[in-house]
Amino acid sequence: MTGSIASVLRRDRRRFLLPPAVAWLVSNLITWMVAKASIAGDGSSVAYWSTAGRRRWDSEHYLSIAKTGYEMFWCRERHPNFPDVMCGNVAWFPGYPMVVRAFSATGLSYEISAVIVTELALFGMFAVLWWVLGGKLSWATGLTLAIGAVFPGGIYFHAIFPIATGTLALLVCVVGVKRGSWGLAAVGGFVATACHLVGAVTVGMLLLSAFFAWAKDPLPVRWAKAAGSAAIAGGGILWAKWQMWQATGKWDAYEIIQKSSYGQGGLREPFSEMAKAYAFPFSDWYRPKGSLPWLVEHAQAAHQTQFWLNALFVLLVLVTAGVRLVRNRRLSTEERAALILTAGIFLTPFLAGAQMSWYRNHAQMFVALILVRHMPRWVQAVLLALCAVQYALLGAMFFSGVLV
């Protein structure tokens, strides 16, 4: 009898994991096809499966943190012809590099460890999303997973970047709120903020959770859980700054390098920043030389279509939430949490002036797929088609070396 129950549980587990596993495999297959179409030469099929194919610009900083920790110095101390600004890797958060460092204890290289951590996090994203969706296959949930496989900016879910790890942490935070587990929500928030500045949106969401979560608890307990989980989530930023202070002796190392090298610091007026981001072509940073593959040639202005798609996505999510409020008079706990996070993630890079990275920051709006399942099927189908086209365009820019 016990063996029979265990057999059923194993079958149920395999049945549950099958849809997210298929979504993960399809996402990798599509990304490989984009890479193959984006890189000239016979070795194009190798690029995606190699660690070099997953490394772009900031990846080097994350790897350096994993290998040797933080450093900050005047650029001219090592590079005489460089502008008189600060250099180093303290502009990047330690959550993802520390996970990579821990995984490298298996004996694998840092580069391979970084790719495995990223792909495991992506599979975890699909699995957690599938659980939140109820774990039952239907047109609504199937289309939602399909959109997730080609999510806007999702090319970075496969790269040596913290985007997949941070997004998984955001989803875990939502699950904690949904289940009434303030500890799980706090851990998810802590990891999200330790991975990326965008993760700080969990602090605001958790504070607001006193108004829509922990419904079984008395009001003082609800506020205590909301404030406590938000404080622990915010501790991810303090831990990041402590890591930087240990290496540089400066608590404000992050702010120093952001201001000196990137002209960032303080809050910006978001709408003017949106206009700047829209007007600034990614290809001004780097344009591949020689004859370009068709997909790369037609992707050079993909930042504009990316912006419109991201804005459309947020609008559709807001409308979906509004319709559900009118019809049902309420949103579920996880839907409210996802809605708050989505709005925060969309605005954060523009408030911070992230002109060169908003498109990958916005990939963490993946959490909004919790609401996408409630969109009409034809809207989901159109959104899937738009996301697939844009995924190919942004992917072409990534694999051709245009994106940072």
VOGU-3710 file (C-alpha; in Angstrom, 3 decimals, decimal comma):
1> mtgsiasvlr> 0,000/0,000/0,000  2,779/2,391/0,934  4,587/1,556/-2,304  1,436/2,282/-4,298  1,003/5,711/-2,673  4,661/6,543/-3,325  4,242/5,502/-6,964  1,227/7,790/-7,369  3,109/10,681/-5,760  6,028/10,156/-8,141
11> rdrrrfllpp> 3,699/10,126/-11,140  1,975/13,290/-9,907  5,324/14,987/-9,447  6,447/14,049/-12,958  3,106/15,176/-14,374  3,419/18,490/-12,535  6,987/19,117/-13,694  6,350/18,210/-17,339  4,798/21,536/-18,517  7,501/23,749/-16,917
21> avawlvsnli> 10,186/21,393/-18,243  8,745/21,660/-21,758  8,582/25,464/-21,462  12,230/25,534/-20,342  13,326/23,300/-23,220  11,343/25,311/-25,784  12,869/28,541/-24,466  16,360/27,096/-24,926  15,532/25,765/-28,384  14,179/29,119/-29,573
31> twmvakasia> 17,172/30,949/-28,109  19,566/28,551/-29,858  17,765/29,151/-33,172  18,032/32,924/-32,684  21,742/32,590/-31,893  22,273/30,469/-34,980  20,531/33,050/-37,159  22,449/35,939/-35,589  26,066/34,876/-35,908  27,767/34,460/-39,253
41> gdgssvayws> 30,089/31,559/-39,869  30,027/27,813/-39,449  30,524/28,012/-35,677  27,242/29,775/-34,998  25,589/26,671/-33,562  28,418/26,292/-31,050  28,169/29,860/-29,729  24,915/29,387/-27,823  26,046/26,212/-26,083  29,413/27,647/-25,106
51> tagrrrwdse> 29,895/29,857/-22,056  31,272/32,564/-24,350  27,881/32,755/-26,033  26,269/33,647/-22,698  28,783/36,347/-21,673  28,241/40,006/-22,481  29,820/43,092/-20,930  28,436/43,059/-17,374  28,880/39,278/-17,221  32,592/39,897/-16,704
61> hylsiaktgy> 31,877/41,942/-13,588  29,619/39,269/-12,110  32,267/36,624/-12,794  34,996/38,773/-11,265  32,924/39,210/-8,080  32,433/35,447/-7,908  36,141/34,787/-8,420  37,901/37,486/-6,398  35,301/39,692/-4,757  34,881/43,460/-5,000
71> emfwcrerhp> 37,372/46,157/-5,981  37,254/49,881/-6,770  40,070/52,099/-8,060  40,758/55,164/-10,171  40,838/54,014/-13,771  44,018/55,941/-14,575  45,906/53,966/-11,967  45,797/50,979/-14,318  44,797/52,507/-17,635  46,712/55,791/-18,292
81> nfpdvmcgnv> 44,618/56,708/-21,346  41,288/56,123/-19,607  39,018/59,011/-18,476  39,527/60,198/-14,897  36,659/58,182/-13,413  36,256/55,267/-11,015  36,667/51,684/-12,175  35,820/48,413/-10,494  32,882/46,079/-10,013  31,038/47,671/-7,081
91> awfpgypmvv> 28,194/48,772/-9,360  26,932/45,166/-9,421  25,159/43,294/-6,641  26,610/40,133/-5,035  23,621/37,769/-4,799  24,129/35,965/-8,096  27,968/35,917/-7,962  27,881/34,402/-4,467  25,575/31,610/-5,654  27,951/31,013/-8,579
101> rafsatglsy> 30,912/30,907/-6,166  29,115/28,355/-3,992  28,208/26,223/-7,007  31,802/26,291/-8,257  32,701/24,267/-5,148  31,537/21,273/-7,213  34,780/21,631/-9,160  33,212/23,219/-12,237  34,634/26,448/-13,611  33,036/29,741/-12,619
111> eisavivtel> 31,797/30,235/-16,168  30,070/26,845/-16,370  28,728/27,268/-12,830  27,254/30,651/-13,806  25,425/29,166/-16,801  24,092/26,224/-14,762  22,872/28,534/-11,977  21,100/30,684/-14,572  19,413/27,747/-16,292  18,385/26,140/-12,995
121> alfgmfavlw> 16,883/29,459/-11,938  14,979/29,670/-15,231  13,570/26,178/-14,766  12,668/27,171/-11,215  10,842/30,227/-12,566  8,657/28,081/-14,806  8,039/25,562/-12,010  7,024/28,187/-9,430  4,870/30,033/-11,972  3,193/26,737/-12,874
131> wvlggklswa> 2,415/26,110/-9,204  0,900/29,576/-8,815  -1,186/28,970/-11,962  -2,653/25,895/-10,314  -0,588/23,233/-12,067  -3,365/22,301/-14,513  -2,897/22,492/-18,263  -5,476/24,519/-20,183  -5,461/27,018/-23,013  -5,026/29,818/-20,461
141> tgltlaigav> -2,111/28,280/-18,572  -0,513/26,790/-21,686  -0,465/30,137/-23,490  0,865/31,785/-20,341  3,826/29,394/-20,231  4,382/29,928/-23,964  4,574/33,699/-23,459  7,033/33,072/-20,628  9,271/31,095/-23,005  9,673/34,192/-25,235
151> fpggiyfhai> 9,152/36,865/-22,608  10,299/40,423/-23,496  13,952/40,753/-22,455  13,976/37,054/-21,600  17,154/36,509/-23,600  18,870/37,491/-20,337  17,280/34,523/-18,578  19,925/32,447/-20,390  22,875/34,812/-19,945  25,532/35,124/-17,250
161> fpiatgtlal> 23,440/37,761/-15,503  21,368/37,719/-12,278  18,066/38,274/-14,087  16,782/34,684/-13,856  17,955/34,261/-10,255  16,384/37,565/-9,214  13,116/36,771/-11,009  12,901/33,370/-9,323  13,347/35,130/-5,978  10,522/37,555/-6,852
171> lvcvvgvkrg> 8,231/34,623/-7,590  9,203/32,939/-4,324  8,363/36,171/-2,522  4,910/36,160/-4,160  4,409/32,520/-3,153  5,286/33,432/0,435  2,631/36,139/0,450  0,105/33,805/-1,191  0,680/31,032/1,351  0,762/33,373/4,325
181> swglaavggf> 4,405/32,509/5,044  6,127/35,736/5,969  9,451/33,895/6,324  9,326/32,588/2,755  8,294/36,021/1,487  11,171/37,619/3,405  13,749/35,156/2,044  12,512/35,682/-1,515  12,692/39,447/-1,059  16,176/39,272/0,467
191> vatachlvga> 17,566/37,245/-2,437  15,828/39,478/-4,998  17,329/42,656/-3,544  20,741/41,013/-3,121  20,747/40,070/-6,815  19,679/43,355/-8,386  18,530/46,845/-7,449  15,191/46,118/-9,156  14,561/43,550/-6,421  14,042/46,429/-4,001
201> vtvgmlllsa> 10,448/46,611/-5,272  9,760/43,673/-2,940  10,260/45,984/0,047  7,406/48,224/-1,065  5,168/45,292/-1,980  5,736/43,595/1,370  4,965/46,781/3,277  1,721/47,128/1,330  0,908/43,471/1,918  -0,588/44,461/5,295
211> ffawakdplp> -3,587/45,699/3,284  -4,196/42,548/1,214  -2,357/39,563/2,766  -2,126/37,636/6,045  -5,937/37,735/6,215  -6,192/35,081/8,940  -4,135/37,152/11,383  -5,251/40,003/13,659  -4,413/43,472/12,357  -1,329/44,024/14,594
221> vrwakaagsa> 0,089/40,666/13,456  -0,566/41,525/9,808  1,395/44,744/10,180  4,173/42,939/12,046  4,493/40,338/9,273  4,419/42,986/6,568  7,001/45,193/8,279  9,200/42,274/9,350  9,329/40,652/5,919  9,960/44,034/4,271
231> aiagggilwa> 12,822/44,758/6,688  14,455/41,403/5,962  13,997/41,919/2,224  15,648/45,329/2,500  18,504/43,611/4,312  19,591/42,253/0,937  20,714/45,747/-0,014  22,500/46,223/3,309  24,274/42,879/2,812  25,372/43,988/-0,669
241> kwqmwqatgk> 26,721/47,265/0,696  28,473/45,412/3,532  30,223/43,213/0,975  31,380/46,318/-0,876  32,514/48,025/2,329  34,555/44,975/3,319  36,492/45,206/0,056  36,783/48,970/-0,414  36,401/50,494/3,059  33,568/52,715/1,763
251> wdayeiiqks> 29,909/52,242/2,611  28,971/54,396/-0,371  31,170/52,578/-2,908  28,130/51,735/-5,027  26,977/55,351/-5,133  30,505/56,626/-5,855  31,043/54,500/-8,942  27,504/55,057/-10,210  27,961/58,822/-10,057  31,566/58,914/-11,292
261> sygqgglrep> 31,435/56,411/-14,131  27,781/56,279/-15,160  26,360/59,670/-14,209  23,676/58,032/-12,111  22,501/58,732/-8,606  19,328/59,966/-6,989  15,858/59,813/-8,463  15,097/60,871/-12,028  11,944/62,158/-13,644  10,745/58,876/-15,206
271> fsemakayaf> 8,962/60,186/-18,297  11,946/62,159/-19,557  14,105/59,086/-18,901  11,681/57,004/-20,952  12,061/59,466/-23,816  15,857/59,256/-23,593  15,794/55,469/-23,514  13,480/55,373/-26,519  15,609/57,783/-28,526  18,972/56,192/-27,742
281> pfsdwyrpkg> 19,819/53,387/-30,207  21,594/50,383/-28,736  23,686/50,066/-31,882  25,505/53,316/-31,007  27,501/51,304/-28,472  28,659/48,697/-30,919  27,765/47,702/-34,462  29,244/44,477/-35,818  31,588/44,965/-38,715  31,194/43,472/-42,144
291> slpwlvehaq> 28,184/41,794/-43,696  25,491/41,201/-41,101  22,991/38,333/-40,999  19,472/39,438/-41,986  18,144/39,170/-38,439  20,950/41,297/-36,972  20,590/43,930/-39,689  16,883/44,292/-38,965  17,348/44,307/-35,181  19,436/47,462/-34,914
301> aahqtqfwln> 16,428/49,569/-33,852  14,837/46,875/-31,688  15,058/49,084/-28,581  12,029/51,036/-29,803  9,821/48,027/-30,456  11,010/46,627/-27,117  9,815/49,762/-25,334  6,396/49,701/-27,005  5,946/46,015/-26,261  6,903/46,467/-22,601
311> alfvllvlvt> 4,525/49,413/-22,267  1,736/47,447/-23,995  2,366/44,501/-21,701  2,041/46,650/-18,565  -1,122/48,263/-19,958  -2,689/44,868/-20,677  -1,838/43,678/-17,177  -3,400/46,793/-15,624  -6,546/46,432/-17,755  -6,796/42,739/-16,855
321> agvrlvrnrr> -6,536/43,583/-13,168  -9,146/46,323/-13,567  -11,600/44,007/-15,336  -11,189/41,359/-12,636  -11,809/43,949/-9,948  -15,027/45,063/-11,659  -16,281/41,530/-12,289  -15,120/39,770/-9,142  -14,836/42,729/-6,755  -11,407/41,481/-5,750
331> lsteeraali> -8,006/40,248/-6,821  -6,341/37,252/-5,241  -3,426/37,845/-2,904  -0,839/36,690/-5,434  -2,407/38,829/-8,162  -2,181/41,955/-6,013  1,429/41,169/-5,147  2,313/40,565/-8,820  0,553/43,773/-9,894  2,504/45,909/-7,410
341> ltagifltpf> 5,797/44,277/-8,381  5,122/44,717/-12,106  4,423/48,440/-11,780  7,532/48,880/-9,635  9,779/46,903/-11,989  8,599/48,905/-15,004  9,284/52,261/-13,325  12,493/51,456/-11,394  15,034/51,664/-14,255  13,586/54,995/-15,381
351> lagaqmswyr> 13,600/56,381/-11,859  17,259/55,353/-11,574  18,251/56,505/-15,062  19,232/53,053/-16,354  19,452/54,122/-19,983  21,621/51,161/-20,974  19,849/48,355/-19,106  16,118/49,005/-18,792  15,292/46,277/-21,319  16,851/43,532/-19,203
361> nhaqmfvali> 15,524/45,000/-15,936  12,033/44,803/-17,400  12,462/41,066/-17,994  11,682/40,635/-14,303  8,096/41,649/-15,088  7,817/37,906/-15,728  5,945/37,851/-12,386  2,997/39,518/-14,172  2,292/36,246/-15,998  0,280/35,404/-12,885
371> lvrhmprwvq> -2,307/37,854/-14,275  -1,780/37,089/-17,968  -3,656/33,795/-17,593  -6,866/35,814/-17,132  -6,570/37,637/-20,465  -8,883/36,601/-23,322  -7,355/33,828/-25,445  -7,077/36,017/-28,545  -5,205/38,658/-26,530  -2,842/35,989/-25,226
381> avllalcavq> -2,298/34,708/-28,776  -1,509/38,182/-30,133  0,772/38,888/-27,181  2,577/35,584/-27,793  3,185/36,472/-31,444  4,489/39,948/-30,585  6,751/38,577/-27,854  8,160/35,902/-30,181  9,094/38,459/-32,844  10,647/40,831/-30,327
391> yallgamffs> 12,489/37,967/-28,621  14,170/37,176/-31,932  15,099/40,824/-32,513  16,521/41,422/-29,039  18,212/38,033/-29,127  19,903/38,955/-32,392  21,240/42,113/-30,788  22,487/40,109/-27,814  24,294/37,418/-29,774  25,796/39,932/-32,192
401> gvlv> 27,346/41,758/-29,214  25,279/44,957/-29,413  23,620/44,739/-26,002  25,480/45,381/-22,751
//
